[in-house]
Amino acid sequence: MAGPHNLVIDVWLRALGDVHAFEAHPARRLPRLTIDDRSLVLRTVKHMGRRLDDDGRSVGIVPLPCGVPAVGALP
């Protein structure tokens, strides 16, 4: 990673209101921690090769194109 920030955290939370509580928890334990930026995705239609419904439940798969190795596959 290049740039002024040395940590990126990617989390899935159930509700938008959970963001503040999530950020407050590590801030209490690490007083020098500063949160300089955040980005939110309000609706995800696909995650790890699975199509999701409005409630975030898997409703199908999105297969990888032929010849593309799966993430974590051994050579």
N, C-alpha and C positions, 0 to 999 in steps of 0.2 A: 504494500500500500504506500502511496506517496501522498504527502500533504500534511497539514498541521494536526490532523486527528490520528490517534494511534489505536483506536478501538471502535469496532462496528458491532452492534448487537442487532440481531434480527429475531423478532418475537411475534408469535401469534397470540392475540388477546381476544376474548369473547366479546367485549364491548368497548366502544370508543372511550368511555369513562374510565376504563382500566389503565389507560396510558399514564395518567398522573400518578396513580398508586405505584405502577411499575417503576417509573422514574424516581419516585421519592424513596423507595426502598434502598437501592444502592447508594443514593445520595446521603442517607442517614449513616450508612456504614463507612462510606469513603468521603470524608468532608472536603477533600481537594478535588473531587470529581466535578467536572462541569459538563453539561449537556449543551453542545454547541449547535446541534441541528437535529431535526427529526423529519421523517416523511411517513405518511400514512397511506395505506391502500385500503379504501373503504369496502371494496368488494373484489374478491378474487374468484375468477371463474375456473382456474386450473391450478393445481398444486401437485408437484411430484408425479406428473403424468396422469392425474385423475381430474376429470371434470367435476365441478362442485355445483350443487343447487344453491338456492338463496339462503339456506340455513347452514351452508358449508359442508354438507354431507356429500360423499362420493356418489355420483350417479352414472359414471362411465369412465372409460380410459381413453387416453390419447396416445396411441402407439408411436414409438420412435420410427423415423424413416429407416428403411432397410440400409444396412451397412453402417449405421451410427451406433457405436457401443454404448451400453447403458452406463450411467454414472457409477463408479466404483467397480466396474467389471474388470476382471483380471485379463491381462493381455494373453 
